[in-house]
Amino acid sequence: MPKKTKLLNIRIDAELKKAAKKIAVEDGRSLSNWVTRLIEKEVKKAEQE
């Protein structure tokens, strides 16, 4: 069964978004997937502390 997802709207500087999207594409990911992975990484890190 697929995970249920929730929408998270955020506002960021246009240049920051452009730079992040470039990195995501180079990593073979969508910007949304790339940001999700960053959040997951930080949550796991915080849980281990």
C-alpha atoms as an extended CHARMM CRD file, in Angstrom:
* protein
*
        49  EXT
         1         1  MET       CA              0.0000000000        0.0000000000        0.0000000000  PROA      1               0.0000000000
         2         2  PRO       CA              1.4940000000        3.3980000000       -0.9830000000  PROA      2               0.0000000000
         3         3  LYS       CA              2.3270000000        5.9180000000        1.6940000000  PROA      3               0.0000000000
         4         4  LYS       CA             -0.1150000000        8.7610000000        2.0920000000  PROA      4               0.0000000000
         5         5  THR       CA              1.6000000000       12.0540000000        1.4420000000  PROA      5               0.0000000000
         6         6  LYS       CA              0.8720000000       15.5590000000        2.6270000000  PROA      6               0.0000000000
         7         7  LEU       CA              1.5110000000       18.7960000000        0.8150000000  PROA      7               0.0000000000
         8         8  LEU       CA              4.0690000000       21.1870000000        2.3280000000  PROA      8               0.0000000000
         9         9  ASN       CA              4.0670000000       24.6900000000        0.8780000000  PROA      9               0.0000000000
        10        10  ILE       CA              7.1630000000       26.7670000000        1.5250000000  PROA      10              0.0000000000
        11        11  ARG       CA              8.5050000000       30.0260000000        0.1640000000  PROA      11              0.0000000000
        12        12  ILE       CA             12.1720000000       30.3120000000       -0.7460000000  PROA      12              0.0000000000
        13        13  ASP       CA             14.3070000000       32.7420000000       -2.6690000000  PROA      13              0.0000000000
        14        14  ALA       CA             14.1410000000       32.1700000000       -6.4450000000  PROA      14              0.0000000000
        15        15  GLU       CA             17.9160000000       31.7990000000       -6.7500000000  PROA      15              0.0000000000
        16        16  LEU       CA             18.0010000000       29.2370000000       -3.9290000000  PROA      16              0.0000000000
        17        17  LYS       CA             15.2700000000       27.2310000000       -5.6520000000  PROA      17              0.0000000000
        18        18  LYS       CA             17.1360000000       27.3760000000       -8.9460000000  PROA      18              0.0000000000
        19        19  ALA       CA             20.3610000000       26.1470000000       -7.3270000000  PROA      19              0.0000000000
        20        20  ALA       CA             18.5640000000       23.3760000000       -5.4300000000  PROA      20              0.0000000000
        21        21  LYS       CA             16.7460000000       22.2100000000       -8.5550000000  PROA      21              0.0000000000
        22        22  LYS       CA             20.0470000000       22.0450000000      -10.4490000000  PROA      22              0.0000000000
        23        23  ILE       CA             21.5300000000       19.8200000000       -7.7360000000  PROA      23              0.0000000000
        24        24  ALA       CA             18.4030000000       17.6410000000       -7.6440000000  PROA      24              0.0000000000
        25        25  VAL       CA             18.4180000000       17.1250000000      -11.4110000000  PROA      25              0.0000000000
        26        26  GLU       CA             22.1310000000       16.2770000000      -11.3490000000  PROA      26              0.0000000000
        27        27  ASP       CA             21.2800000000       13.6720000000       -8.6850000000  PROA      27              0.0000000000
        28        28  GLY       CA             18.5280000000       12.2540000000      -10.9260000000  PROA      28              0.0000000000
        29        29  ARG       CA             15.7240000000       13.4130000000       -8.6380000000  PROA      29              0.0000000000
        30        30  SER       CA             12.8490000000       15.8400000000       -8.7100000000  PROA      30              0.0000000000
        31        31  LEU       CA             13.2080000000       18.8660000000       -6.4750000000  PROA      31              0.0000000000
        32        32  SER       CA             10.4030000000       17.5400000000       -4.2830000000  PROA      32              0.0000000000
        33        33  ASN       CA             12.0990000000       14.1590000000       -3.8640000000  PROA      33              0.0000000000
        34        34  TRP       CA             15.4660000000       15.7770000000       -3.1960000000  PROA      34              0.0000000000
        35        35  VAL       CA             14.0270000000       18.0480000000       -0.4790000000  PROA      35              0.0000000000
        36        36  THR       CA             12.1420000000       15.1110000000        1.0560000000  PROA      36              0.0000000000
        37        37  ARG       CA             15.3660000000       13.1080000000        1.2850000000  PROA      37              0.0000000000
        38        38  LEU       CA             17.1410000000       16.0520000000        2.9510000000  PROA      38              0.0000000000
        39        39  ILE       CA             14.3620000000       16.3210000000        5.5370000000  PROA      39              0.0000000000
        40        40  GLU       CA             14.4220000000       12.5520000000        6.1710000000  PROA      40              0.0000000000
        41        41  LYS       CA             18.1920000000       12.6840000000        6.6680000000  PROA      41              0.0000000000
        42        42  GLU       CA             17.9480000000       15.5200000000        9.2080000000  PROA      42              0.0000000000
        43        43  VAL       CA             15.0710000000       13.8770000000       11.0910000000  PROA      43              0.0000000000
        44        44  LYS       CA             17.0360000000       10.6210000000       11.4190000000  PROA      44              0.0000000000
        45        45  LYS       CA             20.0850000000       12.5830000000       12.5710000000  PROA      45              0.0000000000
        46        46  ALA       CA             18.0420000000       14.4430000000       15.2120000000  PROA      46              0.0000000000
        47        47  GLU       CA             16.4670000000       11.1980000000       16.4470000000  PROA      47              0.0000000000
        48        48  GLN       CA             19.9140000000        9.6830000000       17.0100000000  PROA      48              0.0000000000
        49        49  GLU       CA             21.0820000000       12.5950000000       19.1660000000  PROA      49              0.0000000000
